[in-house]
Amino acid sequence: MHLPVLFNEAMHELSIKPNGIYIDCTFGRGGHSSGILQQLGSDGRLLALDRDLDAIQSEVAQKLAQDSRFELEHCCFSQLQQVIENRGWQGKVDGILMDFGVSSPQLDNAQRGFSFMQDGPLDMRMDTSTGLSAAEWLSSVSEKELVQVLFDYGEERFARRIAHAVVSQRVESPLETTRQFVDLLVEAIPFKEKHKHPATRSFQAVRIAINRELEEISVVLNQAVEVLASEGLLVVISFHSLEDRIVKRFIRDESRGKYTQSKLPLQPEALAAIRLNKRGKAIKAGKQELAENSRSRSAVMRVAQRK
């Protein structure tokens, strides 16, 4: 079984109760779900979500589906509150795990278009059953919006040069493959960063934009507060600063409460909803995991608890 980044830390922080109800918002390869099920008793329940049909239809998903304690649903994790309400679990969930970013199977499959290291269709959709592919989006996005996306989501300093190149290129012929997009990026970027491929930032930015990844994160975090039981735990793993910044600010704001002095006396809904875990800081991979898995270098885990 594939072990996800920060697996042991995630299992520890969830403090799994044998009879608890848990949500794995990002099933992926099923590593976290398998770990949770191993600690659940016969009365425990685990619901996993994933927007990627490949994950839903995977061999590990079919195997886990034979366990009566486990359910897997094809949906965006921003639909968390709805799927919980459908099961009557509102305010009863003991732990929620979120592991953001692109999974290894998505990167490894050239047909998905996530990797700039392999040639394939310029797709990048987390859910291939809906929405615009990266190729379709790049064929219609305005130059101004593309500049903003590249700058905001990729922190790409040559955003204007790249956007102009994309718009000029599509007049002649559309970008349809990852190789075509990579070649355009290499040509448009005048200075190369040491140890970073020229396509890294743009691929990240376009992927985030077409999948609305940051909006999804903001929505699901707010829903998690309503879903969790008293003292329920929220464990979130991010892989780049844009994701982690949203998580960090969310935990900070929820821990402070949503009120001002002018609105005293306080209403119950204005009180702080969650508190930080005992460490109250980012949790990162240990030396052994860093040595064994290069992807763990960028992983940051944050934990909060419902009051």
VEXMARDO-880356 format. One line per 8 residues: number of its first residue (from 1); for each residue x, y, z of N, C-alpha, C. Coordinates in steps of 0.2 Angstrom, whole numbers, plus 2048, in hexadecimal, padded with zeros to 3 digits. Layout:
N
NUM) X,Y,Z,X,Y,Z,X,Y,Z  ... .
***
This chain:
307
1) 804,7FA,800,800,800,800,804,806,800  803,80B,7FC,807,811,7FB,805,815,802  80B,818,805,80A,81C,80B,80B,823,808  806,827,80A,806,82E,808,80B,832,80C  80D,838,80A,811,83D,80E,80E,83E,814  813,83E,81A,811,83F,820,80B,83A,823  80B,834,821,806,82F,822,806,82E,82A  80C,82D,82D,80C,82B,834,80A,831,838 .
9) 80C,837,836,80A,83D,83A,802,83E,839  7FF,83D,833,7F8,83E,833,7F4,839,837  7F6,833,837,7F3,82E,83B,7F3,82F,842  7F9,832,845,7FA,834,84C,7F5,83A,84D  7F5,83F,849,7F2,845,84B,7EA,844,84A  7E8,83F,847,7E1,83E,846,7DE,83A,84D  7E2,837,851,7E1,834,857,7DA,830,856  7DB,82B,852,7D5,827,84F,7D1,823,855 .
17) 7CB,825,856,7C7,821,85A,7C4,81B,857  7C4,815,85A,7C2,80F,856,7BA,80F,854  7B6,813,857,7AF,814,855,7AE,81A,852  7B3,81E,850,7B2,825,84D,7B0,825,846  7AE,82B,844,7AC,82D,83D,7B2,831,83A  7B4,82F,834,7BA,833,831,7B9,834,82A  7BC,839,828,7BB,83B,821,7C2,83C,81E  7C4,839,818,7CA,83A,814,7C7,83D,80E .
25) 7C9,844,80E,7C6,848,809,7CA,847,802  7D0,844,802,7D4,843,7FC,7D6,83C,7FC  7D2,838,7F9,7D4,830,7F9,7DA,82F,7F6  7DB,831,7F0,7E1,830,7EC,7E3,829,7EB  7E9,826,7EE,7EA,81F,7ED,7E8,81B,7F3  7E4,81E,7F7,7E1,81B,7FD,7E5,819,803  7EB,81C,803,7F0,81B,809,7ED,81D,80F  7EB,823,810,7E8,826,816,7E2,822,818 .
33) 7DD,821,813,7D7,81D,815,7D9,816,818  7DE,813,815,7E0,80C,817,7E2,80C,81E  7E6,811,820,7E9,812,826,7E4,814,82B  7DF,818,82A,7D9,819,82E,7D5,813,830  7D3,80F,82A,7D0,809,82B,7D3,804,830  7D9,804,82F,7DD,7FF,834,7DC,800,83B  7DB,807,83D,7DA,809,844,7D3,809,846  7CE,808,841,7C7,809,843,7C4,802,845 .
41) 7C0,802,84A,7BC,7FC,84C,7B6,7FB,848  7B2,7F6,84A,7AD,7F4,845,7A7,7F9,845  7A7,7FD,84A,7A2,803,84A,7A4,809,847  7AB,809,845,7AE,80F,842,7AB,810,83B  7AC,816,838,7AA,818,831,7AF,81D,82E  7B0,81B,828,7B5,820,824,7B1,821,81D  7B1,827,81B,7AE,82A,815,7B4,82D,811  7B6,82B,80B,7BB,82E,807,7B8,831,801 .
49) 7BB,837,7FF,7B9,83B,7FA,7BE,83C,7F5  7BD,83C,7EE,7C2,83E,7E9,7BE,840,7E3  7C1,845,7E0,7BE,848,7DA,7C1,844,7D3  7C6,840,7D4,7C9,83D,7CF,7C6,836,7CE  7C3,835,7C8,7C0,82E,7C7,7C5,828,7C7  7CC,82A,7C5,7D1,825,7C5,7D2,822,7CC  7D2,827,7D1,7D2,825,7D8,7CC,821,7DA  7C6,823,7D8,7C0,81F,7DA,7C0,818,7D7 .
57) 7C3,817,7D1,7C2,811,7CE,7C9,80D,7CF  7CD,80F,7D3,7D4,80B,7D4,7D3,805,7D7  7D8,801,7D7,7D8,7FA,7DA,7D7,7FA,7E1  7DB,7FF,7E4,7DB,800,7EC,7D4,802,7EE  7D0,806,7EA,7CA,809,7EC,7C5,803,7EC  7C5,7FF,7E6,7C1,7F9,7E6,7C2,7F4,7EC  7C8,7F3,7EE,7CA,7EF,7F3,7C7,7F2,7FA  7C8,7F8,7FB,7C5,7FB,801,7BE,7FB,802 .
65) 7BB,7FC,7FC,7B3,7FC,7FB,7B0,7F6,7FE  7B4,7F0,7FF,7B1,7EA,802,7B0,7EA,809  7B3,7F0,80C,7B3,7F1,813,7AC,7F5,815  7A8,7F2,819,7A1,7F5,81A,7A2,7FB,81E  7A8,7FD,821,7A9,803,825,7AB,809,820  7AC,807,81A,7AF,80C,815,7AA,80E,810  7AA,814,80E,7A6,817,808,7AB,81C,804  7AA,81C,7FE,7AE,820,7F9,7A9,824,7F5 .
73) 7AA,82A,7F4,7A5,82E,7F0,7A9,833,7EB  7A7,833,7E5,7AA,837,7E0,7A7,83E,7E0  7AB,842,7E3,7A9,849,7E3,7AF,84E,7E5  7AE,854,7E4,7B3,859,7E7,7B2,859,7EE  7B8,85B,7F2,7B7,85B,7F9,7B4,861,7FB  7B3,866,7F7,7AE,86C,7F9,7A7,86A,7FA  7A5,864,7F8,79F,861,7F9,79E,85D,800  7A3,85E,804,7A4,85A,80A,79D,85B,80E .
81) 79B,861,80F,795,862,814,78F,85F,811  78E,85F,80B,788,85B,808,788,854,809  78E,851,807,78F,849,808,78E,847,80F  790,84C,814,78F,84A,81B,788,84B,81D  785,850,81B,77E,851,81C,779,84B,81A  77B,849,814,778,843,811,778,83D,815  77D,83C,819,77E,836,81E,77C,838,825  77A,83E,826,778,840,82D,77E,840,832 .
89) 784,842,82F,78A,842,834,78C,849,836  787,84E,834,789,855,836,78B,856,83D  791,858,83F,793,859,846,795,853,849  796,84D,846,797,847,849,79E,844,846  7A1,848,842,7A8,845,83F,7AD,846,844  7B1,841,845,7B7,841,84A,7BD,844,847  7BE,843,841,7C4,845,83E,7C4,846,836  7C7,84B,833,7C7,84C,82C,7CE,84D,82A .
97) 7D0,84A,825,7D7,84A,822,7D6,84D,81B  7DB,852,819,7DB,854,813,7E2,854,811  7E4,852,80B,7EA,851,808,7EA,854,801  7EC,85B,800,7EB,85F,7FA,7F1,85D,7F5  7F0,860,7EF,7F5,85F,7EA,7F3,85A,7E5  7F8,858,7E1,7F7,853,7DC,7FA,84D,7DE  7F7,847,7DD,7F9,841,7DF,7FF,83E,7DA  803,839,7DD,808,836,7D8,805,833,7D2 .
105) 7FF,82F,7D3,7FC,82C,7CD,7FA,831,7C8  7F8,837,7CA,7F6,83C,7C5,7FC,83F,7C1  801,840,7C5,808,842,7C2,80B,83D,7BD  80A,837,7BF,80D,831,7BB,80A,82F,7B5  804,831,7B4,800,82F,7AE,800,835,7A9  804,834,7A4,805,83A,79F,7FE,83C,79C  7F9,837,79C,7F3,839,799,7EF,83E,79D  7F1,83F,7A3,7ED,844,7A7,7F0,84B,7A6 .
113) 7F6,84C,7A4,7F8,852,7A2,7FB,857,7A8  7FC,854,7AD,7FE,857,7B3,806,858,7B3  809,854,7B0,811,854,7B0,814,857,7AA  819,85C,7AB,81C,85F,7A6,822,85B,7A3  823,855,7A7,829,851,7A5,827,84B,7A0  820,84B,79F,81E,846,79A,819,849,795  819,847,78F,815,84A,78A,80E,846,78A  809,84A,78A,802,847,78A,7FD,84D,789 .
121) 7F6,84B,789,7F1,850,788,7F2,856,78D  7F1,85C,78B,7F1,861,790,7EA,862,794  7EA,85D,799,7E3,85D,79C,7E3,860,7A3  7E6,85D,7A8,7E7,85F,7AF,7E1,85F,7B3  7DC,85D,7B1,7D6,85D,7B5,7D6,857,7BA  7D4,859,7C0,7D4,854,7C6,7CE,84F,7C4  7C9,852,7C2,7C3,84E,7C0,7C2,84F,7B8  7C4,849,7B5,7C3,849,7AD,7BC,849,7AB .
129) 7B7,848,7AF,7B1,848,7AD,7AD,84E,7AC  7B0,854,7AE,7AD,85A,7AE,7B2,860,7AD  7B0,866,7AB,7B4,86C,7AB,7B9,86C,7A5  7BC,872,7A4,7C1,873,79F,7C7,870,7A0  7CA,86D,79B,7D1,86B,79B,7D6,871,79B  7DC,870,79D,7E1,875,79C,7E2,878,795  7E1,874,790,7E2,876,789,7DC,87A,788  7D6,878,78A,7D0,87C,788,7D0,883,78C .
137) 7D2,883,792,7D3,889,796,7D8,88E,793  7DE,88B,791,7E3,88F,78E,7E1,892,787  7DC,88F,784,7DA,891,77D,7D5,897,77D  7D2,898,783,7CD,89D,784,7CF,8A3,789  7D3,8A1,78E,7D4,8A6,793,7D7,8AC,791  7D5,8B2,794,7D8,8B8,791,7DF,8B9,794  7E3,8BD,790,7EA,8BE,792,7EB,8C1,799  7E6,8C6,79B,7E7,8C9,7A1,7E5,8C4,7A7 .
145) 7E0,8BF,7A6,7DF,8BA,7AB,7E4,8B5,7AC  7E7,8B3,7A6,7ED,8AF,7A6,7F3,8B2,7AA  7F4,8B8,7A9,7FA,8BB,7AD,7F8,8BB,7B4  7F2,8BC,7B6,7F0,8BC,7BD,7F1,8B5,7C0  7EF,8B0,7BC,7EF,8A9,7BF,7F6,8A7,7C0  7FA,8A8,7BB,801,8A6,7BB,805,8AA,7C1  803,8B0,7C2,807,8B4,7C7,804,8B1,7CE  7FD,8B1,7CF,7FA,8AF,7D5,7FC,8A8,7D7 .
153) 7FB,8A3,7D3,7FB,89C,7D4,802,899,7D3  806,89C,7CF,80C,899,7CD,812,89E,7D0  810,8A4,7D2,816,8A8,7D4,81B,8A9,7CE  818,8A9,7C8,81D,8A9,7C2,81E,8B0,7C1  825,8B2,7C1,826,8B9,7C0,826,8BB,7B8  826,8B6,7B4,826,8B7,7AD,81F,8B6,7AA  81A,8B7,7AE,813,8B6,7AD,810,8BA,7A6  812,8C0,7A6,810,8C4,7A0,813,8C1,799 .
161) 819,8BF,79A,81D,8BC,794,819,8B6,792  818,8B2,797,815,8AB,795,80E,8AC,792  80A,8B0,796,803,8B2,794,803,8B4,78C  807,8B9,78B,807,8BC,784,809,8B6,77F  80E,8B2,781,810,8AC,77D,80A,8A7,77B  806,8A6,781,800,8A1,780,7FB,8A4,77B  7FA,8AB,77C,7F5,8AE,778,7F7,8AE,771  7FD,8B0,770,800,8B0,769,800,8A9,765 .
169) 802,8A4,769,802,89D,767,7FC,89B,765  7F6,89C,768,7F0,899,767,7ED,89C,761  7EF,8A2,75F,7ED,8A5,758,7EF,8A0,752  7F5,89D,753,7F7,899,74E,7F4,892,74E  7F5,88F,755,7F3,888,756,7F2,887,75D  7ED,884,760,7EC,883,767,7F1,87F,76A  7F2,880,771,7F6,87B,775,7F2,875,777  7F5,86F,775,7F1,869,776,7F4,864,77A .
177) 7FB,865,77B,7FF,860,77E,803,863,784  805,85F,788,80A,862,78E,810,864,78A  813,860,786,819,862,782,819,869,77F  813,86A,77B,813,870,778,813,876,77D  80F,875,783,80F,87A,788,816,87B,78B  81A,876,78D,820,876,78F,825,87A,78B  825,878,784,829,87B,77F,828,883,77F  821,885,780,820,88C,780,823,88F,786 .
185) 822,88C,78C,825,88F,792,82C,890,792  830,88B,78F,837,88B,78F,839,891,78B  835,892,785,837,897,780,835,89E,783  830,89E,787,82E,8A5,78A,832,8A7,790  834,8A3,794,838,8A5,79A,83F,8A6,798  842,8AC,799,848,8AE,798,84E,8AB,79C  84C,8AB,7A3,851,8A9,7A8,84E,8A2,7AB  853,89D,7AC,851,897,7AF,853,897,7B6 .
193) 84E,894,7BA,850,894,7C2,854,88D,7C3  859,88E,7C7,85D,888,7C9,859,883,7CC  859,87C,7CA,856,877,7CD,84E,877,7CC  84B,87B,7C8,844,87C,7C7,843,87C,7BF  83F,877,7BD,83D,877,7B6,839,87D,7B4  83A,880,7AE,836,887,7AC,82F,886,7AC  82C,880,7AB,825,87F,7AB,822,87E,7B2  826,87D,7B7,823,87B,7BE,81E,880,7C0 .
201) 81F,886,7C0,81A,88B,7C3,814,88C,7BE  815,88C,7B8,80F,88D,7B3,80A,887,7B4  80D,881,7B4,809,87B,7B4,805,87B,7BB  808,87D,7C0,805,87D,7C7,7FF,882,7C6  801,888,7C4,7FC,88D,7C3,7F6,88C,7BF  7F7,889,7B9,7F1,887,7B5,7ED,881,7B8  7F0,87C,7BB,7ED,877,7BF,7E9,879,7C4  7EB,87E,7C8,7E7,881,7CE,7E1,885,7CB .
209) 7E2,888,7C6,7DD,88C,7C3,7D7,888,7C1  7D9,883,7BC,7D3,87F,7B9,7D0,87B,7BE  7D3,879,7C3,7D0,875,7C8,7CD,878,7CE  7CE,87F,7CE,7CB,883,7D4,7CE,881,7DA  7D4,87F,7DB,7D7,87B,7E1,7D6,880,7E7  7D8,886,7E6,7D9,88A,7EC,7D2,88C,7EF  7CD,88D,7EA,7C6,88E,7EC,7C3,888,7F0  7C5,882,7ED,7C2,87C,7F0,7C5,87B,7F7 .
217) 7CB,87D,7F8,7CE,87D,7FF,7CA,881,804  7C9,887,802,7C6,88C,806,7BF,88A,808  7BB,887,803,7B5,885,804,7B5,87F,809  7B9,87A,808,7B9,874,80C,7BB,875,813  7C0,87A,814,7C2,87B,81B,7BC,87E,81F  7B8,883,81C,7B3,885,820,7AD,880,821  7AC,87C,81D,7A7,876,81E,7AA,872,823  7B0,871,824,7B3,86C,829,7B1,86E,830 .
225) 7B1,874,831,7AF,876,838,7A8,874,83A  7A3,875,835,79C,873,836,79B,86B,837  7A0,868,833,79F,860,833,7A2,85D,839  7A7,85F,83C,7AB,85C,841,7A7,85C,848  7A7,857,84C,7A5,856,852,7A9,85A,857  7A6,85B,85D,7AA,85F,862,7B1,85B,863  7B6,85E,863,7BD,85B,864,7BF,857,85E  7BB,858,858,7BD,855,852,7C3,858,84F .
233) 7C7,854,84C,7CE,856,849,7CE,857,842  7D1,85D,840,7D2,85E,839,7DA,85E,837  7DC,85A,833,7E3,859,831,7E4,85A,82A  7E8,85F,828,7E9,862,821,7F0,861,81F  7F1,85E,819,7F8,85E,816,7F8,862,810  7FC,867,810,7FD,86B,80A,804,86A,807  804,86C,800,80B,86B,7FD,80E,871,7F9  80A,877,7FA,80E,87D,7F8,80B,883,7FC .
241) 80E,888,7FC,80D,88E,800,806,891,7FF  803,890,7F9,7FD,893,7F8,7F7,88F,7FC  7F8,889,7FC,7F3,884,800,7F4,886,807  7FA,885,80A,7FC,886,811,7FA,88C,814  7FB,892,810,7F9,898,812,7F1,899,813  7ED,896,80F,7E6,895,810,7E4,892,817  7E7,88C,818,7E6,888,81E,7E8,88B,824  7EE,88E,824,7F1,892,82A,7EC,898,82C .
249) 7EA,89B,827,7E6,8A1,828,7DF,89F,82B  7DD,899,828,7D6,897,82A,7D6,895,831  7DB,891,833,7DC,88F,83A,7DD,895,83F  7E1,899,83D,7E2,89F,841,7DC,8A3,842  7D8,8A4,83D,7D2,8A8,83D,7CC,8A5,841  7CC,89E,840,7C7,89A,844,7C8,89A,84B  7CF,89A,84D,7D1,899,854,7D0,8A0,857  7D0,8A5,854,7CF,8AC,857,7C8,8AD,858 .
257) 7C3,8AA,854,7BC,8AC,854,7BA,8B1,84F  7B4,8B2,84E,7B1,8B7,849,7AD,8BC,84C  7B0,8C0,850,7AC,8C6,853,7B1,8CC,854  7AD,8D1,856,7B1,8D7,857,7AE,8DA,85E  7B1,8DF,861,7AF,8E1,867,7A8,8E5,867  7A7,8E7,861,7A1,8EB,860,79B,8E7,860  79C,8E0,85F,796,8DB,85F,795,8D7,865  798,8DA,86B,796,8D7,871,78F,8D8,873 .
265) 78C,8D4,877,78E,8CD,879,78F,8C8,874  794,8C3,875,795,8BF,86F,78F,8BA,86E  78E,8B8,868,789,8B3,866,78D,8AC,866  78A,8A7,867,78E,8A0,866,792,89F,860  78F,8A1,85A,792,8A0,854,798,8A4,853  799,8AA,857,79F,8AE,856,7A5,8AC,85A  7A4,8A7,85E,7AA,8A4,862,7AE,8A0,85E  7B5,8A0,860,7B9,89C,85C,7B7,895,85B .
273) 7B7,892,855,7B5,88B,854,7BA,886,855  7C0,887,853,7C5,882,854,7CC,885,858  7D0,880,85A,7D6,882,85D,7DC,87E,85A  7E2,881,85A,7E7,87D,858,7E9,877,85B  7ED,873,858,7EF,86D,85C,7F4,86F,861  7F7,86B,865,7FB,86D,86B,801,870,868  804,86E,862,80A,871,860,808,878,85C  803,878,859,801,87F,857,805,881,851 .
281) 808,87D,84D,80D,87F,848,80D,87A,843  811,87B,83D,811,877,838,815,870,83A  812,86B,837,816,864,838,819,862,831  81F,860,831,822,85E,82B,825,857,82B  827,855,826,82A,84E,825,831,84E,829  832,848,82C,838,846,830,83E,845,82B  844,844,82D,84A,843,829,849,83D,825  847,837,828,846,831,824,841,832,81E .
289) 83C,835,81F,837,836,81A,83A,83A,814  83D,840,817,840,844,812,845,841,80D  849,83C,810,84E,839,80C,84B,834,808  845,831,809,842,82C,805,83D,82E,800  83A,834,801,835,837,7FD,836,83F,7FC  838,840,7F6,83A,847,7F5,834,84C,7F5  82E,849,7F4,828,84D,7F4,826,84F,7FB  828,84C,800,827,84E,807,82A,854,809 .
297) 82F,857,805,832,85D,807,82E,863,807  829,863,803,824,869,803,81E,868,807  81D,862,80A,817,861,80E,817,864,814  811,867,816,810,86A,81C,809,868,81F  809,866,825,803,863,828,801,868,82E  7FB,86A,82E,7F8,86E,833,7F2,86B,836  7F1,86B,83D,7EC,868,840,7E8,86D,845  7E1,86C,844,7DD,870,849,7D7,86B,84C .
305) 7D4,86E,851,7CF,86A,855,7C9,86E,856  7C3,86B,855,7BD,86E,856,7BC,86F,85D  7B9,875,860,7B8,875,867,7B2,872,869 .
***
